[in-house]
């Protein structure tokens, strides 16, 4: 489609041009599932991994992005902009990984031995073993049921006219396997890797967080936080898009009022009660908040914008005067139904107590 640039110099609506061109081309699922992977130009066997066209460089190095999944950075997001595709090379340094695509994701990724898989077949996420010798729990000798994946592996994706992403979460065997030594004979037979309670597994979105303190502390808000819980308790929480939490708490003769919200992502591993339970202790382990930032504003009795407060630095958190804690959703109790999840925690300090509740709905 050709559009003439107006004489007054105003720019044409390039997005509408792209949309019209896209709809006219009517791309098929086959094209969408090979668009990004074709950028690899023969690095992996199969026509889906090799785009050939006149004047196209081979290899297309500038179009391939490198990502590393390490024990220190074990949560990575691979994304693609609207009306675009991207290709990634992912190096894995963790024992296990879980791939969780957005709903509107086309593309594919490599496994091992010349095999690949469509992203649309991942559903709510699948766990893969990245150890060449297999994923076997060191204490029990039990082999995890996880399809092997090579490192590095390749992934190509597109969301068509929408932005899209694939979340990759890494975990170690020590985290997933039960290595406790305090089991009695009754529990000895159940030394296989623990799965999360069935009603916890899936995608959740925060409806509201509330804080009520016996000393007058109050807070409410925070909708929009997204959490994914995998079948082995792999937890990934995305705070980007979180609404403000408004807070107020008495201090001496004044009441401190303000607001805060988080950005970034938090990862961890849940140890839950048996698979069929609907409530229990919420105690994530190996929680990583190094990528989470709180944005804090004090509104009364004076106004000051504290700006970015990295949760990974205790001194920064202390400077908020108690407005934010060091780790959100870090401990307490949980209960869930088919479509709702409630996290709650009560803390005491002297004679005062504070109860925090996170109400979530299944997406």
C-alpha positions in Angstrom: 0.0 0.0 0.0 1.3 3.5 -0.9 0.3 6.5 1.1 1.2 10.0 0.0 2.9 12.2 2.7 0.7 15.3 3.1 2.0 18.6 1.7 1.9 20.2 5.2 4.6 17.8 6.3 2.4 15.9 8.8 3.5 12.3 9.3 1.1 9.5 8.0 -0.2 7.0 10.5 2.4 4.4 10.0 0.7 2.0 12.4 -2.5 2.1 10.4 -0.4 1.5 7.3 1.2 -1.6 8.9 -2.2 -2.9 10.1 -3.7 -2.5 6.6 -0.7 -4.2 5.0 -0.9 -7.0 7.6 -4.6 -7.6 7.0 -4.1 -7.5 3.2 -1.3 -10.1 3.4 -3.4 -12.4 5.7 -0.4 -14.2 7.2 -1.0 -17.9 8.0 -0.3 -19.7 11.2 2.6 -21.5 9.4 4.2 -18.1 8.5 3.8 -16.8 12.1 5.3 -20.0 13.6 8.4 -19.7 11.4 8.9 -16.0 11.1 11.1 -15.5 14.1 12.8 -18.9 13.9 13.8 -18.3 10.3 16.2 -15.6 11.4 18.5 -18.3 12.7 19.4 -19.1 9.0 20.4 -22.7 9.4 21.8 -22.8 12.9 19.2 -25.6 13.6 18.0 -28.3 11.2 14.8 -27.8 9.3 13.3 -25.2 6.9 11.5 -23.5 9.9 14.9 -22.4 11.1 16.3 -21.0 7.8 14.9 -18.0 5.9 16.3 -17.6 2.4 15.7 -14.6 0.3 17.6 -12.5 -2.3 19.9 -10.0 -0.6 19.2 -11.4 2.9 22.4 -11.7 4.9 23.3 -15.2 6.1 23.7 -15.5 9.0 21.5 -12.6 10.2 23.6 -12.0 13.3 22.1 -8.6 14.1 18.6 -10.1 14.5 19.5 -12.7 17.1 19.5 -11.7 20.7 21.5 -13.6 23.4 20.1 -14.3 26.8 21.6 -16.2 29.7 19.6 -18.0 32.4 21.9 -18.2 35.5 21.4 -19.0 39.2 21.7 -15.3 39.8 19.4 -14.2 37.0 17.0 -17.1 36.6 13.9 -15.2 35.4 14.1 -13.8 31.9 11.5 -12.4 29.5 11.8 -12.9 25.8 9.6 -10.4 24.0 8.6 -9.2 20.5 7.0 -5.9 19.5 3.7 -5.6 17.5 4.0 -6.5 13.9 7.5 -7.9 14.4 9.4 -11.1 15.2 12.5 -11.8 17.2 14.9 -14.7 17.6 16.9 -15.6 20.7 19.8 -17.8 21.7 19.3 -18.8 25.3 22.2 -20.2 27.4 21.0 -22.2 30.4 23.0 -22.6 33.6 20.2 -23.9 35.8 19.2 -27.6 36.1 15.5 -27.0 35.1 13.7 -24.4 33.2 10.0 -23.6 32.7 8.7 -21.8 29.6 5.5 -19.8 29.9 4.2 -18.0 26.8 1.7 -15.2 26.6 -1.7 -16.1 25.1 -1.1 -14.5 21.7 2.3 -16.1 20.9 3.3 -17.9 17.7 6.7 -19.4 17.2 8.9 -22.3 18.2 11.9 -23.3 20.2 14.6 -26.0 20.0 14.9 -29.0 22.3 17.6 -31.5 21.6 18.7 -34.0 19.0 17.2 -32.0 16.2 13.8 -31.7 17.8 11.8 -28.5 18.2 8.4 -27.6 19.6 5.7 -25.0 18.9 5.1 -22.4 21.6 1.4 -22.8 21.3 1.8 -26.4 22.6 3.2 -25.1 26.0 -0.2 -24.2 27.4 0.3 -22.6 30.9 3.9 -23.7 30.9 6.1 -26.8 30.8 9.2 -27.8 32.7 12.3 -29.0 30.8 15.6 -30.5 32.0 18.7 -28.7 30.9 21.2 -31.3 32.3 22.7 -33.6 29.6 22.9 -36.4 32.1 19.2 -36.0 33.1 17.5 -34.4 36.1 17.8 -36.9 39.0 17.2 -35.8 42.6 20.6 -36.3 44.4 19.2 -37.7 47.7 16.4 -40.0 46.4 17.7 -40.9 43.0 14.3 -40.2 41.7 14.2 -39.0 38.0 12.1 -35.9 37.3 9.6 -36.3 34.5 10.9 -33.4 32.3 11.7 -33.4 28.6 15.4 -32.7 27.8 16.4 -29.3 26.3 19.9 -28.4 25.1 21.9 -25.4 26.1 22.1 -23.1 24.3 18.6 -23.4 22.7 17.0 -21.2 20.1 13.5 -19.5 20.2 11.7 -17.4 17.7 8.4 -15.7 18.4 5.9 -13.1 17.3 2.6 -11.8 18.5 1.3 -10.8 15.1 -0.2 -7.3 15.5 0.2 -7.5 19.3 3.2 -7.5 21.5 4.0 -10.8 23.1 6.5 -12.5 25.4 7.7 -15.9 26.7 8.8 -16.0 30.4 11.6 -18.4 31.2 12.2 -19.4 34.9 15.1 -21.5 36.1 15.4 -23.7 39.1 18.0 -26.1 40.6 17.5 -29.7 41.6 18.1 -28.8 45.2 15.2 -26.4 45.1 12.8 -28.8 43.4 13.8 -32.1 45.1 13.0 -32.9 48.7 16.3 -33.1 50.4 15.1 -32.9 54.0 16.6 -35.5 56.5 13.9 -35.3 59.2 11.3 -37.6 57.6 10.1 -40.6 59.6 9.3 -44.0 58.2 5.7 -42.9 57.3 7.1 -40.2 54.9 10.0 -42.2 53.6 8.1 -43.6 50.7 7.2 -40.1 49.5 10.6 -38.7 48.5 9.7 -37.7 45.0 9.8 -34.0 44.0 6.9 -32.1 45.5 4.3 -30.6 43.3 2.4 -27.5 44.2 -1.2 -27.8 45.4 -3.3 -28.1 42.3 -5.5 -25.0 42.9 -2.4 -22.8 43.2 -1.0 -23.7 39.8 -1.7 -21.2 37.0 -1.8 -17.4 36.4 -3.2 -14.9 38.9 -3.8 -11.2 38.9 -4.0 -9.1 42.1 -7.4 -7.5 42.7 -6.4 -5.6 45.8 -3.9 -5.6 48.7 -4.9 -4.3 52.1 -3.1 -3.6 55.4 -4.9 -3.1 58.7 -3.0 -2.4 61.9 -4.1 -2.3 65.5 -2.2 0.9 65.8 -4.1 2.6 63.1 -2.0 1.6 60.1 -4.1 1.3 56.9 -3.3 0.7 53.2 -5.2 -0.4 50.1 -4.7 -0.7 46.4 -2.1 -2.4 44.2 -4.3 -4.1 41.6 -2.7 -5.4 38.4 0.2 -7.5 39.8 0.5 -10.8 37.9 1.8 -14.0 39.4 2.5 -17.4 37.7 2.9 -20.6 39.8 4.3 -23.6 38.0 3.5 -27.3 38.7 6.6 -27.7 40.9 6.0 -24.4 42.8 8.1 -22.2 40.5 6.8 -18.7 41.3 7.2 -15.6 39.1 5.6 -12.3 40.1 5.5 -9.4 37.7 4.8 -6.0 39.3 4.9 -3.9 36.1 1.5 -2.2 35.8 0.8 -2.3 39.5 -1.6 0.4 40.7 -0.7 2.7 43.6 -1.1 1.5 47.2 -2.4 4.4 49.4 -1.2 4.2 53.0 -1.6 6.0 56.3 -0.1 5.3 59.7 0.2 7.3 62.9 3.6 8.5 64.0 3.8 10.6 67.2 1.2 13.4 66.8 1.0 13.2 63.0 -0.3 10.7 60.5 2.0 9.8 57.6 0.1 9.4 54.3 1.4 8.5 50.9 1.5 6.0 48.1 3.8 3.4 46.6 3.9 0.8 43.9 6.4 -1.8 42.7 8.0 -2.5 39.3 10.1 -5.4 38.1 9.9 -9.1 38.7 10.3 -11.4 41.7 11.0 -15.1 41.5 10.9 -17.9 44.1 10.0 -21.5 44.8 6.9 -22.5 46.8 6.8 -25.5 49.2 3.2 -26.3 49.7 1.0 -28.9 51.3 -0.2 -32.0 49.4 -1.5 -31.6 45.9 -5.2 -31.7 46.9 -5.1 -29.1 49.7 -6.8 -25.7 49.4 -5.0 -23.9 52.2 -1.7 -23.9 54.1 1.5 -22.1 54.9 2.8 -19.6 52.3 6.6 -19.9 52.5 8.5 -19.2 49.3 12.2 -20.1 49.4 15.1 -18.7 47.4 13.1 -15.5 46.8 14.9 -13.1 44.5 13.8 -9.4 44.7 17.0 -8.0 43.2 14.9 -6.9 40.2 12.1 -5.2 42.2 11.9 -1.5 42.8 9.4 0.4 45.0 8.4 3.9 44.0 7.4 5.8 47.1 5.8 9.2 47.7 4.9 10.8 51.0 1.9 13.2 50.7 1.3 14.3 54.3 2.1 16.0 56.7 4.8 17.0 54.2 5.4 16.2 50.5 8.4 14.4 49.3 9.0 12.0 46.4 11.5 9.2 47.6 11.7 8.0 44.0 13.1 4.5 43.3 13.8 2.2 46.3 15.5 -1.1 45.2 14.2 -3.9 47.4 17.5 -5.7 47.2 19.1 -3.1 49.4 18.0 -3.1 53.0 19.3 0.4 53.7 17.1 1.8 50.9 14.0 0.0 52.3 14.7 1.4 55.8 14.7 4.9 54.5 11.0 4.7 53.6 10.1 4.9 57.2 8.1 1.6 57.2 6.1 2.5 54.1 7.3 -0.6 52.3 8.7 -3.9 53.4 11.7 -5.8 52.1 9.9 -8.7 50.3 6.3 -8.6 49.2 4.2 -11.7 49.6 7.1 -13.4 51.4 5.4 -15.5 54.2 2.1 -16.2 55.9 -1.0 -18.3 54.9 -2.8 -19.1 51.7 -6.2 -20.3 50.7 -7.6 -20.8 47.3 -10.7 -21.8 45.3 -11.0 -22.6 41.6 -10.9 -18.8 40.8 -9.5 -17.0 43.8 -6.3 -17.0 45.8 -5.9 -15.2 49.2 -2.5 -14.6 50.8 -2.4 -13.2 54.4 0.2 -12.4 57.0 -0.1 -11.1 60.5 3.0 -9.5 62.2 3.3 -8.4 65.8 5.5 -5.8 67.3 5.1 -5.3 71.1 1.3 -5.0 71.6 0.6 -3.9 68.0 -0.3 -6.3 65.2 -0.6 -5.7 61.5 -2.4 -8.0 59.0 -1.6 -7.8 55.2 -4.0 -9.5 52.7 -3.5 -10.0 49.0 -6.7 -10.9 47.1 -6.0 -12.5 43.7 -8.2 -13.7 40.8 -7.4 -16.4 38.3 -6.7 -15.1 34.8 
